[in-house]
Amino acid sequence: MIYDVKNVAYSYATGTRTVLNDVSLCLEQGEILSILGPNGAGKSTLLNCMAGLLKPNHGSIQLDNAALSALSHREIAKVVSYVPQNHTPTFAYTTLYFVMMGRAPHVGAFQKPSPADEAVAMEALKALKIDHLANRPYTEISGGERQQATIARAIAQQPQAILFDEPTAHLDYGNQHRILRMIRSLADHGYGVIITTHNPDHTLLLGGKAAILDRDGSLSYGKCEEIITEERLKEVYQTDLRLLYVEELGRVCCLALSLGDTKDAEG
């Protein structure tokens, strides 16, 4: 087991709203877990706790059979990589050099990345089909391209698990599906993957396990088909969504009513 999260609670300051409330989940190798929830529910906070960037007020997180709280950031980075929702560029590194930063956990404190590290980074760029950006300054590529470069950096890190915080948020429709296919491929190759998303259909496409983080910070967790129901989606998004089997696609899809239908607006 890569992750074993038990009864985690978190609030940003004493007396403030509890963002995470008794959250439990686990992640195995080759498994995908999609986490849905409304804005502000705490999806990013949960990932930050699991990446060791925030310390829970209560509960425990085991990473690769070790207490996360006892591990250094370098030790954590050898097991898990994290793709944040937003990344603001600071220096005009080339995109290849930016991706090569993912090799940091495997490079000694006083060493430079080796040609082998550079080759790993270039392979990650090729996997995302953005190797043509290798020599472009990271500060001069588009927001969507930066998102893909950040994912390439996480792959170059060669962890056991990757945490994706809304990885399709800044991408066009075609690139969204390419990223989802890549996430499925990562799981097929043995990576454990956690993804937060606002799009229930992405969860249905990926399959595996799913979780819904409610506004009170509680988490419902289980098989995708058990968690993703019309009733739960209506509660989460306060709109009338339908789960329909589309024969031409050979799968269940999440669809919204037409904009001309005012049923959900009227309650």
N, C-alpha and C positions, 0 to 999 in steps of 0.2 A: 504494500500500500504506500502511495506517495504522500497523501494527505489524510490526516484524521483530525477533524475539527469537532470539538465537543463543548457544548454549552457556552459558546463565546458571547460575551456581552461587551458593548462599547458605547461610551458617550464622550463627547469632546471636552466637556468640563463638568465639574460637580454641579448637580442640580439642573443640568440641561436635559433635553429629550434623549432617551436611550435610542441610539441609532441601530444597534444590533442587540437583539434580545433572545438569549438562549439559543444561538444558532449552532446547528450540528450538521456536518456533511462529511463525506469521504471521497477520495479520488484514487482510482487504480490506474496502472499503466494501460495505455491504449483506450482510455475512457474519455468521453466528452461530457462535460456538465455545463449546461446553459442556464444562466441566472437572469430572470426577468424581474421587473418591478418598476413602479412609477418613479418619476424624477424625485430625488431626495430621499429615497427609501434606504439608501446605504450600500448600494452595490459596489461602488468604488471603495468605500470604507472597508467592506469585507475583504476585497482584494488586497488593500493596503495592509490589513492585519495579516493576511496569509503570506504576503511578501516580506513581512518583518519590518515594514515601514511605520506601523502603528502597533502599540502594545494593548491588547484587550484588557478591560477592567476585570474581567472574570472569564473563567473557562481555560481550555488548553488547545494548543495546535501542535500536532506532531507532524514533522516533515521527514520523510524517509526514515521512520522509526526513531527519530530524535526530537527532543523538545525544541520547538522553534526558538523559544526564548533563550536557550543555551547556545545557540549557533551564532557565529559572526556573520556579518553581511557577505563576506567572501564565501563562507561555507554555504550559506543559503543560495547564493548566486550559482554555485556549482550544481544545484539541484533544480532550481526554478528560475525562469526568466519572466519578466513582467513587461507587458506592452501597455503603457498608460493611454488614457483617452486623448490627451493632448500632450504635445511635446514642443516647447518653444526653443528654436535654435539660438545658440549664443555665439558660437564661433563658426567661421566659414570653413570647417573641415570639408574635405571631399566626402561624397556619399560613401565611397568605399571605406575611408578611414573611420567614418561614423559607425558603419556596420561592424568594422573590425574591433570597435570598443567592446562588442559582445564577447570577445575573447579574453577580456581582462581577468576573469576568475581563474583562467588557465595559464596566465603569464606571471612569472615571478615579479616580486616587488621592484627589482632593479633591472629587469629585462625589457626588451622591446619585442613587439609581436614578430614572429618568425615568418618566413615565406609560406610555411604550412598554415599559419593563422590567416594570412592574407588569402590563401586559396580557399579556406573555409568560408571567409566573408564573401568572396566572389561567387562561390557556389550558392550562398544564401540569396545574393542579388539575382542570380540567374533563376532560382526557384520562384522568385516573385516577378520575373520577367522585367526587371528594372536595371539590368547590368549596364545598359546604355547610359545610366546616370552615374556610373562609378566615379568618373573624374569631375563631375559637376559639383560646385559648392553646395553643401547641404542647405545653406541659407537661401539659395536661389531656386530651389525646386518647389513645386506646388505643395499645398497642404496635404492633398491625397497621396502625392509621391513621398512626402515625409512620413506619412503613416505607414506606407509600405516599407520604407527604409527602416523604420523602427521595428516592424515585424521581422525584417531580414536580420536585424541586429539580435533579436531574441533567438532566432533560429541558429545564428552563428555561435551563440552561447553554448549550444549543445547540452541543454538541461534534460531532466527527466519530465518536467512539466512546464507548461507555458500558461500564464494568466493573461487573458486578453480583455481589456476594458473597452467595450464597444468598438471593436476593430474596424467595423464598416462605416462608422459614423461620418467620415469625411470623403467617402469614396463614391464614384458613380456606380450605376447599376451593374455594369459589366464587371467592374473590379470588385464589387461586393460579392458576387458569385464566385469569382476567382479566389478570393480570400476564404470563402466558406469551403470551396473544394480543397484548398491547401490545408485548412484546419482538419477536415476529414482525413486527408492524406497523412497528416502528422499523427493522428490517432491510430491510423492503420499501421504506422511504422513504430508504434509503441509509446509515443508521447502521451502523457496525461494532459488534457486541455480543459481549462475553464474559460468560458466566454460570458461576458455580460452583454445583454442586448435589449433593445426596446421592441424588436421585431419578432413576434411569436412565430412567424413563418420561417425565420432563420433557425429557430429551435426545432421546428418540425423537419426541416431539411437535414439538420445535423443528426437528429435522433439521439440515442443514448439516454442520459439522465437530464432532468430539468429541475429547477428550483424557482420558487416565486418568493421574493422578499417583500413583505407587506409594509404598509406605512408605519405600523407599530414596531417594526424591526424583527418580527418573527419570520421564520423561513419554513416553507413547505418544500419537501425534497423527496424525489423518487424517480421512477421511470417516466420518460417523456409523456407517454400516452395516458398515464395516471394523473399527472400534474397539469398538463395543458388541456383544459376543458373550457367549453364556452362560458360556463358559470364563473370559473375563476378568472378568465380573461376579462369578462365584463366587470368584475369587482376591481381588478387591477387598473384597467384603463378607462373605466367609466364610460364605455361606449359599447354598442352592440356589434360584436364580432361573431362570425360563423366559421365553424370547422367543417369543411365539405370535402368529400372525396372527388377529385377531378380525374375522370377516367383517362383523358388524353395525357395527363402527367403521371398517372399511376401512383398517386399519393394524396394524402390529406393536406389541404391548404387552409390557411387562415385568411379569411376575406372579410372586408368591411361592407356594410350596406352602402348603396349608392348615396351620393350627397343629396339627392332629392328626397330621400326617405328620412323623415323627421322623427321616426319612432323613438330612437334613443335620446334625441334632444328633448323630447317631451316626457321622458321617463318611462 
